[in-house]
Amino acid sequence: MTQTHTLSVPDMSCGHCRAGIEAALARLGATAHFDMAARRVTVEGLAPDAAIAALDRIGFPAQPAD
């Protein structure tokens, strides 16, 4: 079963941010779907803790979206 979860990424604000986040998650085998207006990323294929750690490493603190 594939894991899917949504993260809040408050510092994500532009296409450059999106590209960095997408690349970081892709390196771990995950896919991402973005809601730039809400600053949320839906991640598929990676545990929430691993996704949060990956984004933190590239300077985008994230947390589970409510």
PyMOL Python script that loads the backbone (N, CA, C, O; Angstrom):
from pymol import cmd

cmd.read_pdbstr("""\
ATOM      1  N   MET A   1       0.841  -1.183   0.000  1.00  0.00           N
ATOM      2  CA  MET A   1       0.000   0.000   0.000  1.00  0.00           C
ATOM      3  C   MET A   1       0.889   1.250   0.000  1.00  0.00           C
ATOM      4  O   MET A   1       1.838   1.340   0.778  1.00  0.00           O
ATOM      5  N   THR A   2       0.581   2.196  -0.860  1.00  0.00           N
ATOM      6  CA  THR A   2       1.354   3.419  -0.972  1.00  0.00           C
ATOM      7  C   THR A   2       0.927   4.429   0.078  1.00  0.00           C
ATOM      8  O   THR A   2      -0.262   4.664   0.290  1.00  0.00           O
ATOM      9  N   GLN A   3       1.906   5.015   0.724  1.00  0.00           N
ATOM     10  CA  GLN A   3       1.617   6.040   1.721  1.00  0.00           C
ATOM     11  C   GLN A   3       1.400   7.379   1.030  1.00  0.00           C
ATOM     12  O   GLN A   3       2.176   7.772   0.160  1.00  0.00           O
ATOM     13  N   THR A   4       0.344   8.069   1.422  1.00  0.00           N
ATOM     14  CA  THR A   4       0.074   9.419   0.925  1.00  0.00           C
ATOM     15  C   THR A   4      -0.269  10.292   2.115  1.00  0.00           C
ATOM     16  O   THR A   4      -1.079   9.917   2.963  1.00  0.00           O
ATOM     17  N   HIS A   5       0.350  11.451   2.171  1.00  0.00           N
ATOM     18  CA  HIS A   5       0.083  12.383   3.272  1.00  0.00           C
ATOM     19  C   HIS A   5       0.372  13.797   2.791  1.00  0.00           C
ATOM     20  O   HIS A   5       1.106  13.999   1.824  1.00  0.00           O
ATOM     21  N   THR A   6      -0.211  14.765   3.473  1.00  0.00           N
ATOM     22  CA  THR A   6      -0.040  16.168   3.102  1.00  0.00           C
ATOM     23  C   THR A   6       0.748  16.889   4.182  1.00  0.00           C
ATOM     24  O   THR A   6       0.499  16.740   5.378  1.00  0.00           O
ATOM     25  N   LEU A   7       1.712  17.678   3.710  1.00  0.00           N
ATOM     26  CA  LEU A   7       2.557  18.455   4.599  1.00  0.00           C
ATOM     27  C   LEU A   7       2.326  19.942   4.368  1.00  0.00           C
ATOM     28  O   LEU A   7       2.098  20.385   3.243  1.00  0.00           O
ATOM     29  N   SER A   8       2.390  20.691   5.440  1.00  0.00           N
ATOM     30  CA  SER A   8       2.380  22.142   5.370  1.00  0.00           C
ATOM     31  C   SER A   8       3.833  22.589   5.283  1.00  0.00           C
ATOM     32  O   SER A   8       4.667  22.202   6.102  1.00  0.00           O
ATOM     33  N   VAL A   9       4.125  23.418   4.270  1.00  0.00           N
ATOM     34  CA  VAL A   9       5.492  23.921   4.063  1.00  0.00           C
ATOM     35  C   VAL A   9       5.401  25.444   3.954  1.00  0.00           C
ATOM     36  O   VAL A   9       5.360  25.981   2.847  1.00  0.00           O
ATOM     37  N   PRO A  10       5.369  26.139   5.083  1.00  0.00           N
ATOM     38  CA  PRO A  10       5.110  27.575   5.075  1.00  0.00           C
ATOM     39  C   PRO A  10       6.111  28.417   4.294  1.00  0.00           C
ATOM     40  O   PRO A  10       5.750  29.483   3.794  1.00  0.00           O
ATOM     41  N   ASP A  11       7.358  27.967   4.175  1.00  0.00           N
ATOM     42  CA  ASP A  11       8.375  28.753   3.476  1.00  0.00           C
ATOM     43  C   ASP A  11       8.392  28.536   1.970  1.00  0.00           C
ATOM     44  O   ASP A  11       9.191  29.169   1.280  1.00  0.00           O
ATOM     45  N   MET A  12       7.554  27.677   1.441  1.00  0.00           N
ATOM     46  CA  MET A  12       7.481  27.404   0.005  1.00  0.00           C
ATOM     47  C   MET A  12       6.663  28.514  -0.656  1.00  0.00           C
ATOM     48  O   MET A  12       5.487  28.700  -0.343  1.00  0.00           O
ATOM     49  N   SER A  13       7.297  29.249  -1.574  1.00  0.00           N
ATOM     50  CA  SER A  13       6.577  30.382  -2.141  1.00  0.00           C
ATOM     51  C   SER A  13       6.724  30.573  -3.643  1.00  0.00           C
ATOM     52  O   SER A  13       6.077  31.452  -4.212  1.00  0.00           O
ATOM     53  N   CYS A  14       7.563  29.769  -4.303  1.00  0.00           N
ATOM     54  CA  CYS A  14       7.787  30.017  -5.725  1.00  0.00           C
ATOM     55  C   CYS A  14       8.136  28.718  -6.463  1.00  0.00           C
ATOM     56  O   CYS A  14       8.245  27.648  -5.866  1.00  0.00           O
ATOM     57  N   GLY A  15       8.301  28.849  -7.747  1.00  0.00           N
ATOM     58  CA  GLY A  15       8.649  27.700  -8.568  1.00  0.00           C
ATOM     59  C   GLY A  15      10.005  27.111  -8.225  1.00  0.00           C
ATOM     60  O   GLY A  15      10.197  25.900  -8.331  1.00  0.00           O
ATOM     61  N   HIS A  16      10.943  27.943  -7.817  1.00  0.00           N
ATOM     62  CA  HIS A  16      12.260  27.452  -7.422  1.00  0.00           C
ATOM     63  C   HIS A  16      12.144  26.580  -6.174  1.00  0.00           C
ATOM     64  O   HIS A  16      12.782  25.532  -6.076  1.00  0.00           O
ATOM     65  N   CYS A  17      11.329  27.022  -5.228  1.00  0.00           N
ATOM     66  CA  CYS A  17      11.071  26.224  -4.018  1.00  0.00           C
ATOM     67  C   CYS A  17      10.469  24.878  -4.415  1.00  0.00           C
ATOM     68  O   CYS A  17      10.894  23.825  -3.938  1.00  0.00           O
ATOM     69  N   ARG A  18       9.489  24.934  -5.282  1.00  0.00           N
ATOM     70  CA  ARG A  18       8.809  23.718  -5.729  1.00  0.00           C
ATOM     71  C   ARG A  18       9.804  22.745  -6.358  1.00  0.00           C
ATOM     72  O   ARG A  18       9.787  21.550  -6.061  1.00  0.00           O
ATOM     73  N   ALA A  19      10.662  23.260  -7.222  1.00  0.00           N
ATOM     74  CA  ALA A  19      11.628  22.398  -7.909  1.00  0.00           C
ATOM     75  C   ALA A  19      12.577  21.726  -6.923  1.00  0.00           C
ATOM     76  O   ALA A  19      12.890  20.545  -7.076  1.00  0.00           O
ATOM     77  N   GLY A  20      13.036  22.459  -5.918  1.00  0.00           N
ATOM     78  CA  GLY A  20      13.934  21.883  -4.926  1.00  0.00           C
ATOM     79  C   GLY A  20      13.260  20.801  -4.103  1.00  0.00           C
ATOM     80  O   GLY A  20      13.839  19.746  -3.843  1.00  0.00           O
ATOM     81  N   ILE A  21      12.037  21.074  -3.701  1.00  0.00           N
ATOM     82  CA  ILE A  21      11.274  20.099  -2.910  1.00  0.00           C
ATOM     83  C   ILE A  21      10.989  18.854  -3.737  1.00  0.00           C
ATOM     84  O   ILE A  21      11.149  17.730  -3.261  1.00  0.00           O
ATOM     85  N   GLU A  22      10.566  19.065  -4.975  1.00  0.00           N
ATOM     86  CA  GLU A  22      10.259  17.933  -5.858  1.00  0.00           C
ATOM     87  C   GLU A  22      11.492  17.059  -6.076  1.00  0.00           C
ATOM     88  O   GLU A  22      11.393  15.833  -6.051  1.00  0.00           O
ATOM     89  N   ALA A  23      12.650  17.680  -6.290  1.00  0.00           N
ATOM     90  CA  ALA A  23      13.891  16.930  -6.515  1.00  0.00           C
ATOM     91  C   ALA A  23      14.301  16.155  -5.266  1.00  0.00           C
ATOM     92  O   ALA A  23      14.707  14.997  -5.362  1.00  0.00           O
ATOM     93  N   ALA A  24      14.198  16.781  -4.102  1.00  0.00           N
ATOM     94  CA  ALA A  24      14.583  16.112  -2.860  1.00  0.00           C
ATOM     95  C   ALA A  24      13.720  14.885  -2.604  1.00  0.00           C
ATOM     96  O   ALA A  24      14.226  13.847  -2.178  1.00  0.00           O
ATOM     97  N   LEU A  25      12.434  14.997  -2.858  1.00  0.00           N
ATOM     98  CA  LEU A  25      11.531  13.864  -2.647  1.00  0.00           C
ATOM     99  C   LEU A  25      11.734  12.789  -3.711  1.00  0.00           C
ATOM    100  O   LEU A  25      11.667  11.597  -3.410  1.00  0.00           O
ATOM    101  N   ALA A  26      11.981  13.202  -4.950  1.00  0.00           N
ATOM    102  CA  ALA A  26      12.196  12.238  -6.036  1.00  0.00           C
ATOM    103  C   ALA A  26      13.442  11.395  -5.782  1.00  0.00           C
ATOM    104  O   ALA A  26      13.465  10.210  -6.117  1.00  0.00           O
ATOM    105  N   ARG A  27      14.475  11.993  -5.196  1.00  0.00           N
ATOM    106  CA  ARG A  27      15.698  11.227  -4.881  1.00  0.00           C
ATOM    107  C   ARG A  27      15.404  10.076  -3.925  1.00  0.00           C
ATOM    108  O   ARG A  27      16.145   9.094  -3.881  1.00  0.00           O
ATOM    109  N   LEU A  28      14.324  10.199  -3.161  1.00  0.00           N
ATOM    110  CA  LEU A  28      13.937   9.154  -2.213  1.00  0.00           C
ATOM    111  C   LEU A  28      12.818   8.271  -2.761  1.00  0.00           C
ATOM    112  O   LEU A  28      12.265   7.443  -2.036  1.00  0.00           O
ATOM    113  N   GLY A  29      12.488   8.446  -4.031  1.00  0.00           N
ATOM    114  CA  GLY A  29      11.482   7.610  -4.676  1.00  0.00           C
ATOM    115  C   GLY A  29      10.052   8.060  -4.467  1.00  0.00           C
ATOM    116  O   GLY A  29       9.119   7.302  -4.734  1.00  0.00           O
ATOM    117  N   ALA A  30       9.865   9.274  -3.997  1.00  0.00           N
ATOM    118  CA  ALA A  30       8.509   9.782  -3.738  1.00  0.00           C
ATOM    119  C   ALA A  30       8.074  10.734  -4.845  1.00  0.00           C
ATOM    120  O   ALA A  30       8.903  11.286  -5.569  1.00  0.00           O
ATOM    121  N   THR A  31       6.776  10.914  -4.963  1.00  0.00           N
ATOM    122  CA  THR A  31       6.227  11.918  -5.864  1.00  0.00           C
ATOM    123  C   THR A  31       5.524  12.969  -5.028  1.00  0.00           C
ATOM    124  O   THR A  31       5.110  12.712  -3.898  1.00  0.00           O
ATOM    125  N   ALA A  32       5.396  14.151  -5.599  1.00  0.00           N
ATOM    126  CA  ALA A  32       4.793  15.263  -4.864  1.00  0.00           C
ATOM    127  C   ALA A  32       3.771  15.973  -5.743  1.00  0.00           C
ATOM    128  O   ALA A  32       3.950  16.107  -6.954  1.00  0.00           O
ATOM    129  N   HIS A  33       2.706  16.419  -5.110  1.00  0.00           N
ATOM    130  CA  HIS A  33       1.665  17.221  -5.756  1.00  0.00           C
ATOM    131  C   HIS A  33       1.550  18.491  -4.928  1.00  0.00           C
ATOM    132  O   HIS A  33       1.459  18.435  -3.701  1.00  0.00           O
ATOM    133  N   PHE A  34       1.554  19.626  -5.598  1.00  0.00           N
ATOM    134  CA  PHE A  34       1.671  20.900  -4.907  1.00  0.00           C
ATOM    135  C   PHE A  34       0.391  21.723  -4.946  1.00  0.00           C
ATOM    136  O   PHE A  34      -0.321  21.755  -5.951  1.00  0.00           O
ATOM    137  N   ASP A  35       0.116  22.388  -3.825  1.00  0.00           N
ATOM    138  CA  ASP A  35      -0.893  23.438  -3.734  1.00  0.00           C
ATOM    139  C   ASP A  35      -0.114  24.660  -3.260  1.00  0.00           C
ATOM    140  O   ASP A  35       0.018  24.911  -2.062  1.00  0.00           O
ATOM    141  N   MET A  36       0.397  25.411  -4.228  1.00  0.00           N
ATOM    142  CA  MET A  36       1.272  26.537  -3.896  1.00  0.00           C
ATOM    143  C   MET A  36       0.544  27.605  -3.090  1.00  0.00           C
ATOM    144  O   MET A  36       1.125  28.191  -2.177  1.00  0.00           O
ATOM    145  N   ALA A  37      -0.710  27.863  -3.413  1.00  0.00           N
ATOM    146  CA  ALA A  37      -1.464  28.898  -2.709  1.00  0.00           C
ATOM    147  C   ALA A  37      -1.612  28.565  -1.229  1.00  0.00           C
ATOM    148  O   ALA A  37      -1.514  29.447  -0.375  1.00  0.00           O
ATOM    149  N   ALA A  38      -1.847  27.300  -0.930  1.00  0.00           N
ATOM    150  CA  ALA A  38      -2.012  26.862   0.465  1.00  0.00           C
ATOM    151  C   ALA A  38      -0.677  26.485   1.105  1.00  0.00           C
ATOM    152  O   ALA A  38      -0.604  26.228   2.307  1.00  0.00           O
ATOM    153  N   ARG A  39       0.390  26.456   0.278  1.00  0.00           N
ATOM    154  CA  ARG A  39       1.724  26.051   0.741  1.00  0.00           C
ATOM    155  C   ARG A  39       1.699  24.653   1.355  1.00  0.00           C
ATOM    156  O   ARG A  39       2.177  24.412   2.463  1.00  0.00           O
ATOM    157  N   ARG A  40       1.114  23.748   0.572  1.00  0.00           N
ATOM    158  CA  ARG A  40       1.014  22.343   0.991  1.00  0.00           C
ATOM    159  C   ARG A  40       1.557  21.433  -0.105  1.00  0.00           C
ATOM    160  O   ARG A  40       1.458  21.722  -1.297  1.00  0.00           O
ATOM    161  N   VAL A  41       2.130  20.332   0.343  1.00  0.00           N
ATOM    162  CA  VAL A  41       2.661  19.321  -0.563  1.00  0.00           C
ATOM    163  C   VAL A  41       2.060  17.982  -0.164  1.00  0.00           C
ATOM    164  O   VAL A  41       2.150  17.574   0.994  1.00  0.00           O
ATOM    165  N   THR A  42       1.452  17.306  -1.120  1.00  0.00           N
ATOM    166  CA  THR A  42       0.966  15.952  -0.880  1.00  0.00           C
ATOM    167  C   THR A  42       2.039  15.002  -1.402  1.00  0.00           C
ATOM    168  O   THR A  42       2.392  15.023  -2.581  1.00  0.00           O
ATOM    169  N   VAL A  43       2.540  14.182  -0.508  1.00  0.00           N
ATOM    170  CA  VAL A  43       3.653  13.281  -0.810  1.00  0.00           C
ATOM    171  C   VAL A  43       3.127  11.861  -0.917  1.00  0.00           C
ATOM    172  O   VAL A  43       2.346  11.403  -0.083  1.00  0.00           O
ATOM    173  N   GLU A  44       3.566  11.180  -1.952  1.00  0.00           N
ATOM    174  CA  GLU A  44       3.173   9.787  -2.156  1.00  0.00           C
ATOM    175  C   GLU A  44       4.425   8.926  -2.242  1.00  0.00           C
ATOM    176  O   GLU A  44       5.353   9.235  -2.989  1.00  0.00           O
ATOM    177  N   GLY A  45       4.444   7.840  -1.469  1.00  0.00           N
ATOM    178  CA  GLY A  45       5.529   6.876  -1.563  1.00  0.00           C
ATOM    179  C   GLY A  45       6.636   7.027  -0.546  1.00  0.00           C
ATOM    180  O   GLY A  45       7.708   6.444  -0.709  1.00  0.00           O
ATOM    181  N   LEU A  46       6.399   7.804   0.510  1.00  0.00           N
ATOM    182  CA  LEU A  46       7.429   8.011   1.521  1.00  0.00           C
ATOM    183  C   LEU A  46       6.751   8.276   2.853  1.00  0.00           C
ATOM    184  O   LEU A  46       5.750   8.990   2.910  1.00  0.00           O
ATOM    185  N   ALA A  47       7.284   7.712   3.916  1.00  0.00           N
ATOM    186  CA  ALA A  47       6.722   7.918   5.253  1.00  0.00           C
ATOM    187  C   ALA A  47       6.789   9.402   5.619  1.00  0.00           C
ATOM    188  O   ALA A  47       7.718  10.099   5.210  1.00  0.00           O
ATOM    189  N   PRO A  48       5.819   9.884   6.381  1.00  0.00           N
ATOM    190  CA  PRO A  48       5.799  11.308   6.744  1.00  0.00           C
ATOM    191  C   PRO A  48       7.088  11.789   7.399  1.00  0.00           C
ATOM    192  O   PRO A  48       7.589  12.858   7.052  1.00  0.00           O
ATOM    193  N   ASP A  49       7.631  11.025   8.333  1.00  0.00           N
ATOM    194  CA  ASP A  49       8.862  11.447   9.014  1.00  0.00           C
ATOM    195  C   ASP A  49      10.031  11.575   8.037  1.00  0.00           C
ATOM    196  O   ASP A  49      10.846  12.490   8.158  1.00  0.00           O
ATOM    197  N   ALA A  50      10.113  10.671   7.085  1.00  0.00           N
ATOM    198  CA  ALA A  50      11.185  10.716   6.095  1.00  0.00           C
ATOM    199  C   ALA A  50      11.022  11.919   5.174  1.00  0.00           C
ATOM    200  O   ALA A  50      12.007  12.567   4.820  1.00  0.00           O
ATOM    201  N   ALA A  51       9.797  12.221   4.786  1.00  0.00           N
ATOM    202  CA  ALA A  51       9.544  13.384   3.930  1.00  0.00           C
ATOM    203  C   ALA A  51       9.884  14.671   4.674  1.00  0.00           C
ATOM    204  O   ALA A  51      10.522  15.560   4.111  1.00  0.00           O
ATOM    205  N   ILE A  52       9.468  14.778   5.922  1.00  0.00           N
ATOM    206  CA  ILE A  52       9.757  15.965   6.724  1.00  0.00           C
ATOM    207  C   ILE A  52      11.268  16.133   6.881  1.00  0.00           C
ATOM    208  O   ILE A  52      11.781  17.246   6.762  1.00  0.00           O
ATOM    209  N   ALA A  53      11.975  15.052   7.142  1.00  0.00           N
ATOM    210  CA  ALA A  53      13.434  15.117   7.294  1.00  0.00           C
ATOM    211  C   ALA A  53      14.099  15.560   5.989  1.00  0.00           C
ATOM    212  O   ALA A  53      15.034  16.361   6.011  1.00  0.00           O
ATOM    213  N   ALA A  54      13.626  15.045   4.862  1.00  0.00           N
ATOM    214  CA  ALA A  54      14.197  15.420   3.561  1.00  0.00           C
ATOM    215  C   ALA A  54      14.007  16.904   3.288  1.00  0.00           C
ATOM    216  O   ALA A  54      14.924  17.571   2.809  1.00  0.00           O
ATOM    217  N   LEU A  55      12.832  17.422   3.588  1.00  0.00           N
ATOM    218  CA  LEU A  55      12.580  18.844   3.356  1.00  0.00           C
ATOM    219  C   LEU A  55      13.370  19.704   4.325  1.00  0.00           C
ATOM    220  O   LEU A  55      13.849  20.775   3.953  1.00  0.00           O
ATOM    221  N   ASP A  56      13.509  19.260   5.538  1.00  0.00           N
ATOM    222  CA  ASP A  56      14.294  20.007   6.527  1.00  0.00           C
ATOM    223  C   ASP A  56      15.750  20.122   6.080  1.00  0.00           C
ATOM    224  O   ASP A  56      16.373  21.172   6.239  1.00  0.00           O
ATOM    225  N   ARG A  57      16.292  19.032   5.516  1.00  0.00           N
ATOM    226  CA  ARG A  57      17.689  19.037   5.061  1.00  0.00           C
ATOM    227  C   ARG A  57      17.938  20.077   3.973  1.00  0.00           C
ATOM    228  O   ARG A  57      19.056  20.576   3.845  1.00  0.00           O
ATOM    229  N   ILE A  58      16.913  20.412   3.187  1.00  0.00           N
ATOM    230  CA  ILE A  58      17.114  21.397   2.120  1.00  0.00           C
ATOM    231  C   ILE A  58      16.585  22.778   2.511  1.00  0.00           C
ATOM    232  O   ILE A  58      16.484  23.671   1.669  1.00  0.00           O
ATOM    233  N   GLY A  59      16.252  22.947   3.775  1.00  0.00           N
ATOM    234  CA  GLY A  59      15.870  24.271   4.266  1.00  0.00           C
ATOM    235  C   GLY A  59      14.403  24.614   4.208  1.00  0.00           C
ATOM    236  O   GLY A  59      14.041  25.790   4.245  1.00  0.00           O
ATOM    237  N   PHE A  60      13.545  23.604   4.118  1.00  0.00           N
ATOM    238  CA  PHE A  60      12.104  23.829   4.107  1.00  0.00           C
ATOM    239  C   PHE A  60      11.454  23.077   5.256  1.00  0.00           C
ATOM    240  O   PHE A  60      10.997  21.948   5.075  1.00  0.00           O
ATOM    241  N   PRO A  61      11.405  23.682   6.429  1.00  0.00           N
ATOM    242  CA  PRO A  61      10.734  23.025   7.561  1.00  0.00           C
ATOM    243  C   PRO A  61       9.296  22.706   7.187  1.00  0.00           C
ATOM    244  O   PRO A  61       8.591  23.543   6.622  1.00  0.00           O
ATOM    245  N   ALA A  62       8.870  21.500   7.502  1.00  0.00           N
ATOM    246  CA  ALA A  62       7.504  21.059   7.173  1.00  0.00           C
ATOM    247  C   ALA A  62       6.897  20.366   8.377  1.00  0.00           C
ATOM    248  O   ALA A  62       7.598  19.924   9.288  1.00  0.00           O
ATOM    249  N   GLN A  63       5.595  20.286   8.357  1.00  0.00           N
ATOM    250  CA  GLN A  63       4.871  19.560   9.403  1.00  0.00           C
ATOM    251  C   GLN A  63       3.601  18.993   8.784  1.00  0.00           C
ATOM    252  O   GLN A  63       3.138  19.480   7.752  1.00  0.00           O
ATOM    253  N   PRO A  64       3.047  17.978   9.403  1.00  0.00           N
ATOM    254  CA  PRO A  64       1.799  17.420   8.869  1.00  0.00           C
ATOM    255  C   PRO A  64       0.727  18.515   8.799  1.00  0.00           C
ATOM    256  O   PRO A  64       0.562  19.304   9.730  1.00  0.00           O
ATOM    257  N   ALA A  65       0.009  18.544   7.681  1.00  0.00           N
ATOM    258  CA  ALA A  65      -1.065  19.522   7.515  1.00  0.00           C
ATOM    259  C   ALA A  65      -2.285  19.073   8.313  1.00  0.00           C
ATOM    260  O   ALA A  65      -2.567  17.880   8.423  1.00  0.00           O
ATOM    261  N   ASP A  66      -2.991  20.032   8.858  1.00  0.00           N
ATOM    262  CA  ASP A  66      -4.197  19.727   9.627  1.00  0.00           C
ATOM    263  C   ASP A  66      -5.333  19.310   8.726  1.00  0.00           C
ATOM    264  O   ASP A  66      -6.427  19.016   9.208  1.00  0.00           O
TER     265      ASP A  66
END
""", "prot")
cmd.dss("prot")
cmd.show_as("cartoon", "prot")
cmd.util.cbc("prot")
cmd.orient("prot")
